[in-house]
Amino acid sequence: MIAITGATSGIGKALALHLLRFGAKVAVCGRDENKLQELQKISNFSKQLLIFQADVSNETDCQQFINTCIQEFGRLDILINNAGISMRAMFNEVDLSVLKKTMDINFWGTVYCTKYALPHILSSKGSIVGVSSIAGYKGLPCRTGYSASKFAMQGFLESLRVELLHDGVHVLCVSPGFVASNIRNVALNASGNAQKENSSQ
């Protein structure tokens, strides 16, 4: 059974649909209830799919998501921490709330979900995945908050990998290259509003 955060669009949505086609049991969460319902329709209301409305920056939401996965399917084999938000602004112009929001979703969302999933992952000897970015390896201009959040995510998961080295659990970070997903269109600007990026970039 595979749990995916941030699966209402982009990589998360594509992963969910791909895994369902292979017969996997999949649970997804996201903030947008309408988009979750759309995903359920696209899957032809598959009994293999569980949708759950959650904001990963909220610890209680993360705990309830994982608990619901277990109640519905009885086990958890893979957690894919995919939920994320980007930002695009010079640090000397950005409101600090933008950096906090980026950290809350990208880093703390991963921490919360992993914390509550870990006992079940240990039991199944499964996998924990973090969807990172090249910005998690190299600081990029106008991405101070985003790069920081991805560096933090990678540091957390790399440390966890060492802790679980002899427990049969796989922990890995995936850093895709350029992906034409909606994360570019909802990147936060200096004041915290969604700022559409040029489609040619």
C-alpha positions in Angstrom: 0.0 0.0 0.0 1.4 3.4 -1.0 0.6 6.8 0.5 1.4 9.9 -1.5 1.2 13.5 -0.2 0.4 16.4 -2.5 -1.3 14.3 -5.1 -3.9 16.7 -6.6 -1.6 17.7 -9.4 1.8 17.3 -11.0 4.2 14.5 -10.0 2.0 13.3 -7.1 -1.1 12.9 -9.3 0.8 11.2 -12.1 2.4 8.8 -9.6 -1.0 7.9 -8.1 -2.6 7.2 -11.5 0.4 5.2 -12.7 0.5 3.1 -9.6 -3.2 2.4 -9.8 -2.8 1.1 -13.3 -0.3 -1.5 -11.9 -2.9 -2.6 -9.4 -1.4 -0.9 -6.3 -3.5 0.2 -3.4 -2.9 4.0 -3.1 -3.9 6.7 -0.6 -3.4 10.3 -1.5 -3.9 13.6 0.3 -4.1 17.2 -0.7 -5.6 20.5 0.4 -8.1 20.8 -2.5 -11.2 18.7 -2.0 -12.4 19.3 -5.6 -9.1 18.2 -7.1 -9.2 15.1 -4.9 -12.7 14.3 -6.2 -11.5 14.8 -9.8 -8.7 12.3 -9.2 -11.2 9.8 -7.9 -13.3 10.3 -11.0 -10.3 9.8 -13.3 -9.5 6.6 -11.5 -13.1 5.4 -12.3 -13.8 5.4 -8.5 -11.2 2.7 -8.0 -11.6 0.8 -4.7 -7.9 0.8 -4.7 -7.7 4.5 -4.2 -8.3 6.4 -0.9 -8.5 10.2 -1.0 -8.1 12.3 2.1 -8.2 16.1 2.5 -5.2 17.3 4.5 -2.7 20.1 4.8 0.7 18.6 5.5 1.8 21.7 7.3 -0.7 20.7 10.0 0.6 17.9 12.2 -2.8 16.6 13.2 -3.9 16.4 9.5 -0.8 14.3 8.8 -1.5 12.0 11.7 -5.1 11.5 10.7 -4.0 10.8 7.1 -1.7 8.0 8.1 -4.2 6.6 10.6 -6.9 6.5 7.9 -4.5 4.7 5.6 -4.0 2.0 8.2 -7.8 1.8 9.0 -8.6 1.4 5.3 -5.8 -0.9 4.1 -4.3 -2.4 7.3 -0.7 -1.7 6.3 1.6 0.9 4.8 4.5 -0.2 2.6 5.7 3.1 0.9 5.3 6.7 1.9 6.0 9.2 -0.8 6.5 12.7 0.6 5.7 14.7 -2.5 3.7 17.7 -1.2 5.5 20.9 -1.8 5.3 24.6 -2.7 7.8 26.9 -4.4 8.7 30.5 -4.1 10.3 33.1 -6.3 11.6 36.3 -4.7 14.8 38.1 -3.7 15.5 37.5 -0.1 15.9 41.3 0.6 12.3 41.7 -0.7 10.5 38.6 0.6 8.2 38.6 3.6 9.5 36.1 6.1 6.1 34.4 6.2 6.8 33.1 2.7 9.9 31.3 4.0 8.0 29.9 7.0 5.1 28.6 4.8 7.6 27.0 2.4 9.4 25.3 5.3 6.1 24.2 7.0 4.9 22.4 3.9 8.2 21.1 2.3 10.1 20.2 5.4 7.7 19.9 8.3 5.1 18.1 6.1 7.7 15.5 5.4 8.7 15.2 9.1 5.1 14.9 10.3 4.0 12.3 7.8 7.2 10.3 8.3 6.9 10.4 12.0 3.4 8.8 12.0 4.1 6.4 9.2 7.4 5.1 10.5 6.0 2.4 12.9 4.0 0.9 10.0 6.9 1.2 7.6 9.2 -0.6 10.1 6.6 -3.3 10.4 6.3 -3.8 6.6 10.1 -3.2 6.0 9.0 -0.7 3.4 10.3 2.6 1.9 10.2 6.3 2.7 10.7 8.6 -0.3 11.2 12.4 -0.3 10.6 14.2 -3.6 13.3 16.9 -3.5 14.8 19.1 -6.2 18.1 20.2 -7.7 17.5 23.2 -5.4 18.1 20.8 -2.5 21.7 20.3 -3.7 22.5 23.8 -5.0 21.2 27.1 -3.7 19.4 29.0 -6.4 18.7 32.7 -6.7 15.2 33.8 -5.7 14.6 30.4 -4.1 16.1 30.9 -0.7 13.1 29.5 1.1 12.6 26.7 -1.4 16.3 25.7 -1.4 16.4 25.8 2.4 13.3 23.6 2.7 14.7 21.0 0.3 18.2 21.0 1.9 16.4 20.4 5.2 14.3 17.6 3.8 17.3 15.9 2.4 19.4 16.3 5.6 16.5 14.8 7.6 16.0 11.8 5.3 19.7 11.2 5.0 20.0 11.1 8.8 17.0 8.8 9.0 18.5 6.5 6.4 21.5 5.9 8.6 19.4 5.4 11.7 17.3 2.7 9.9 20.3 1.1 8.1 19.8 -2.2 9.8 16.0 -2.2 10.1 15.2 -3.2 6.5 13.7 0.2 5.6 14.7 2.0 2.5 14.9 5.8 2.7 15.7 7.8 -0.4 15.4 11.3 -1.9 14.4 11.8 -5.5 15.4 15.0 -7.3 13.7 15.4 -10.6 15.0 17.8 -13.2 12.7 20.3 -14.9 9.0 19.1 -14.7 6.2 21.1 -16.3 3.9 20.9 -13.3 1.7 23.3 -11.6 4.2 24.1 -8.8 5.6 26.8 -11.1 2.2 28.5 -11.5 1.6 28.7 -7.8 5.1 29.7 -6.7 4.9 32.4 -4.0 6.1 35.9 -4.7 7.6 38.3 -2.2 4.3 39.0 -0.5 3.1 35.3 -0.5 0.8 35.4 -3.5 0.9 32.9 -6.3 3.0 34.3 -9.1 2.7 32.6 -12.5 6.1 31.9 -14.1 6.8 32.5 -17.8 5.7 29.3 -19.6 8.9 29.5 -21.8 11.2 29.1 -18.8 
